[in-house]
Amino acid sequence: MESVSDFFLNVSKLFDASSLLTALPIENIDRYEAKSNFVLQSNTSVELGGKNASSALLSLYSAEEVNSDEIRLIGQNLPDLQNQQINFGVVIRFLGNQINDELFYILSQNIKRLLQIKGLMLKGCDSEIWCRISQDTFAEGLTFQKWGSIFLSRLHQEFPEIKSCQILFISGASNEFNLLSDLVQKQTQYLELLKSRVWESRGYSFKDCHVLGHCGQCSDKKLCANVRKMERIVQVTRKVNQKGIE
């Protein structure tokens, strides 16, 4: 397995080393409907990832202190992608000295929910992100900077522990997308180890689960009930700690 330091170095290359990289302005977003819709192909203006293209989602965290958020893009922005289905990648780097394995595990479970907006269908398993953008939402002028700004606004409202966040969108085929796809495959191993550490710290081992965490699909209802109970306790404890900090 690639060392953790080498893995993070390769992720940094995506953010820092591409001559194709474009820094996007962050927009002021007060409110934006979080509802995600089912978008038919016949009503789609842009399809990111999906059956005839590839997609990759990668997230990581660092205790590094950076004062401002960033949104970056490799490839074309959404207004230039009408009637196209293309490869799509998203890299999200959470920064702050209050982030630990427990918080990052919670963050990773909430990324796609925070990315949901009206007129955009978002699907995909852990490391995939398939999006369809409706004709109405496209016509309203959705851009990657607006989408990223909505995500950042929600992120800081729900997770004040995050000092800053860097988002990288990759649209279309490129060497950078190929690098991201390789990194995602390697990250899966780290995420499994992190998931195991988090649950062991909570008092449970996934080795006791015979269906790899798909709660409710086996006869061991007691284990599933205890896992759900622990999730609720973790969420309540986190909210109490936030109020204490405030």
C-alpha positions as semicolon CSV with decimal commas, in nm:
position;residue;x (nm);y (nm);z (nm)
1;M;0,000;0,000;0,000
2;E;0,120;0,349;-0,083
3;S;0,233;0,542;0,224
4;V;-0,004;0,801;0,366
5;S;0,249;1,081;0,305
6;D;0,287;0,984;-0,062
7;F;-0,090;0,965;-0,100
8;F;-0,139;1,318;0,035
9;L;0,148;1,444;-0,182
10;N;-0,022;1,310;-0,494
11;V;-0,351;1,474;-0,394
12;S;-0,165;1,803;-0,351
13;K;-0,043;1,771;-0,709
14;L;-0,403;1,796;-0,823
15;F;-0,450;2,123;-0,637
16;D;-0,116;2,285;-0,710
17;A;0,064;2,146;-1,012
18;S;-0,173;2,172;-1,306
19;S;-0,128;2,446;-1,563
20;L;-0,496;2,394;-1,646
21;L;-0,609;2,492;-1,296
22;T;-0,853;2,783;-1,267
23;A;-0,934;2,954;-0,936
24;L;-1,306;3,033;-0,914
25;P;-1,461;3,314;-0,708
26;I;-1,665;3,218;-0,403
27;E;-2,017;3,359;-0,412
28;N;-2,225;3,482;-0,118
29;I;-2,500;3,225;-0,071
30;D;-2,758;3,295;0,198
31;R;-3,015;3,030;0,118
32;Y;-3,055;2,774;-0,155
33;E;-3,304;2,490;-0,164
34;A;-3,136;2,163;-0,069
35;K;-3,386;1,935;-0,236
36;S;-3,232;1,702;-0,492
37;N;-3,458;1,595;-0,779
38;F;-3,491;1,299;-1,007
39;V;-3,395;1,432;-1,349
40;L;-3,498;1,240;-1,660
41;Q;-3,245;1,212;-1,939
42;S;-3,490;1,391;-2,169
43;N;-3,481;1,689;-1,929
44;T;-3,102;1,690;-1,885
45;S;-2,875;1,970;-2,005
46;V;-2,549;1,833;-1,865
47;E;-2,462;1,486;-1,738
48;L;-2,152;1,449;-1,521
49;G;-2,037;1,090;-1,488
50;G;-2,299;0,819;-1,538
51;K;-2,325;0,506;-1,748
52;N;-2,124;0,630;-2,046
53;A;-1,863;0,830;-1,854
54;S;-1,648;0,796;-1,544
55;S;-1,663;0,977;-1,212
56;A;-1,457;0,998;-0,895
57;L;-1,512;1,156;-0,553
58;L;-1,227;1,192;-0,307
59;S;-1,220;1,362;0,034
60;L;-0,946;1,405;0,291
61;Y;-0,856;1,624;0,586
62;S;-0,556;1,803;0,729
63;A;-0,481;1,991;1,052
64;E;-0,329;2,265;0,837
65;E;-0,464;2,612;0,918
66;V;-0,580;2,803;0,609
67;N;-0,797;3,109;0,664
68;S;-1,005;3,109;0,346
69;D;-1,201;2,861;0,139
70;E;-1,107;2,783;-0,221
71;I;-1,290;2,654;-0,527
72;R;-1,081;2,539;-0,821
73;L;-1,156;2,390;-1,160
74;I;-0,972;2,180;-1,415
75;G;-1,165;2,172;-1,741
76;Q;-1,467;2,362;-1,867
77;N;-1,725;2,532;-1,647
78;L;-2,088;2,418;-1,652
79;P;-2,224;2,685;-1,892
80;D;-1,984;2,550;-2,158
81;L;-2,099;2,188;-2,122
82;Q;-2,454;2,198;-2,257
83;N;-2,578;1,870;-2,409
84;Q;-2,263;1,685;-2,302
85;Q;-2,195;1,377;-2,088
86;I;-1,841;1,386;-1,956
87;N;-1,605;1,246;-1,696
88;F;-1,643;1,421;-1,363
89;G;-1,428;1,442;-1,053
90;V;-1,457;1,617;-0,717
91;V;-1,185;1,650;-0,455
92;I;-1,273;1,803;-0,116
93;R;-1,004;1,885;0,140
94;F;-1,121;1,980;0,490
95;L;-0,877;2,192;0,693
96;G;-0,860;2,275;1,063
97;N;-0,694;2,164;1,385
98;Q;-1,024;2,042;1,533
99;I;-1,074;1,772;1,268
100;N;-1,006;1,414;1,373
101;D;-1,094;1,068;1,238
102;E;-1,436;1,073;1,405
103;L;-1,537;1,408;1,254
104;F;-1,395;1,323;0,913
105;Y;-1,595;0,999;0,911
106;I;-1,913;1,201;0,976
107;L;-1,815;1,454;0,708
108;S;-1,755;1,184;0,449
109;Q;-2,105;1,049;0,511
110;N;-2,260;1,392;0,450
111;I;-2,075;1,519;0,141
112;K;-2,336;1,420;-0,116
113;R;-2,620;1,552;0,097
114;L;-2,446;1,889;0,122
115;L;-2,403;1,893;-0,258
116;Q;-2,772;1,841;-0,329
117;I;-2,961;2,128;-0,489
118;K;-3,292;2,169;-0,668
119;G;-3,282;2,065;-1,031
120;L;-2,976;1,845;-0,990
121;M;-2,990;1,467;-0,957
122;L;-2,699;1,328;-0,760
123;K;-2,631;0,956;-0,730
124;G;-2,338;0,719;-0,692
125;C;-2,185;0,487;-0,437
126;D;-1,897;0,583;-0,206
127;S;-1,633;0,701;-0,454
128;E;-1,861;0,779;-0,750
129;I;-2,059;1,095;-0,815
130;W;-2,309;1,092;-1,101
131;C;-2,499;1,416;-1,164
132;R;-2,768;1,526;-1,403
133;I;-2,844;1,896;-1,430
134;S;-3,194;1,981;-1,544
135;Q;-3,265;2,220;-1,829
136;D;-3,429;2,472;-1,593
137;T;-3,134;2,475;-1,350
138;F;-2,888;2,504;-1,636
139;A;-3,086;2,794;-1,783
140;E;-3,074;2,968;-1,442
141;G;-2,696;2,985;-1,480
142;L;-2,558;2,718;-1,247
143;T;-2,177;2,725;-1,240
144;F;-1,919;2,523;-1,048
145;Q;-1,843;2,829;-0,834
146;K;-2,209;2,868;-0,738
147;W;-2,245;2,496;-0,666
148;G;-1,924;2,496;-0,461
149;S;-2,029;2,811;-0,274
150;I;-2,359;2,648;-0,175
151;F;-2,166;2,348;-0,042
152;L;-1,927;2,569;0,157
153;S;-2,210;2,773;0,308
154;R;-2,388;2,460;0,429
155;L;-2,064;2,300;0,546
156;H;-1,970;2,588;0,775
157;Q;-2,323;2,614;0,913
158;E;-2,335;2,247;1,010
159;F;-1,968;2,188;1,092
160;P;-1,817;2,496;1,260
161;E;-1,510;2,290;1,347
162;I;-1,399;2,325;0,984
163;K;-1,158;2,617;0,955
164;S;-1,163;2,616;0,577
165;C;-1,229;2,388;0,282
166;Q;-1,079;2,347;-0,064
167;I;-1,290;2,210;-0,348
168;L;-1,155;2,096;-0,683
169;F;-1,390;2,014;-0,972
170;I;-1,255;1,824;-1,271
171;S;-1,468;1,819;-1,585
172;G;-1,384;1,608;-1,888
173;A;-1,105;1,366;-1,971
174;S;-0,756;1,471;-1,863
175;N;-0,438;1,342;-1,703
176;E;-0,560;1,499;-1,379
177;F;-0,882;1,299;-1,392
178;N;-0,683;0,980;-1,450
179;L;-0,465;1,062;-1,148
180;L;-0,775;1,123;-0,938
181;S;-0,925;0,789;-1,044
182;D;-0,607;0,611;-0,933
183;L;-0,604;0,798;-0,601
184;V;-0,967;0,708;-0,532
185;Q;-0,888;0,339;-0,565
186;K;-0,606;0,374;-0,313
187;Q;-0,812;0,588;-0,078
188;T;-1,068;0,309;-0,039
189;Q;-0,813;0,113;0,162
190;Y;-0,748;0,408;0,395
191;L;-1,119;0,472;0,444
192;E;-1,180;0,112;0,546
193;L;-0,904;0,140;0,806
194;L;-1,041;0,473;0,928
195;K;-1,394;0,334;0,950
196;S;-1,267;0,042;1,155
197;R;-1,073;0,272;1,392
198;V;-1,373;0,501;1,443
199;W;-1,608;0,217;1,530
200;E;-1,356;0,047;1,754
201;S;-1,322;0,377;1,945
202;R;-1,702;0,373;1,979
203;G;-1,688;0,024;2,125
204;Y;-1,784;-0,187;1,823
205;S;-1,592;-0,389;1,569
206;F;-1,705;-0,441;1,213
207;K;-1,547;-0,784;1,235
208;D;-1,860;-0,876;1,431
209;C;-2,077;-0,779;1,134
210;H;-2,121;-1,049;0,870
211;V;-2,267;-0,831;0,595
212;L;-2,007;-0,550;0,604
213;G;-2,217;-0,286;0,774
214;H;-2,539;-0,308;0,571
215;C;-2,757;-0,274;0,880
216;G;-3,079;-0,474;0,890
217;Q;-2,979;-0,741;0,638
218;C;-2,900;-1,017;0,884
219;S;-3,055;-1,179;1,192
220;D;-2,833;-0,990;1,442
221;K;-3,085;-0,714;1,515
222;K;-2,922;-0,636;1,850
223;L;-2,592;-0,539;1,685
224;C;-2,772;-0,319;1,431
225;A;-2,975;-0,151;1,704
226;N;-2,662;-0,080;1,907
227;V;-2,485;0,066;1,603
228;R;-2,776;0,302;1,533
229;K;-2,793;0,397;1,900
230;M;-2,423;0,479;1,902
231;E;-2,465;0,696;1,589
232;R;-2,734;0,899;1,766
233;I;-2,518;0,938;2,076
234;V;-2,223;1,060;1,867
235;Q;-2,440;1,319;1,691
236;V;-2,593;1,447;2,018
237;T;-2,252;1,464;2,188
238;R;-2,110;1,661;1,897
239;K;-2,395;1,915;1,911
240;V;-2,350;1,956;2,288
241;N;-1,978;2,013;2,243
242;Q;-2,046;2,274;1,974
243;K;-2,271;2,470;2,211
244;G;-1,998;2,453;2,473
245;I;-1,748;2,601;2,230
246;E;-1,989;2,881;2,138
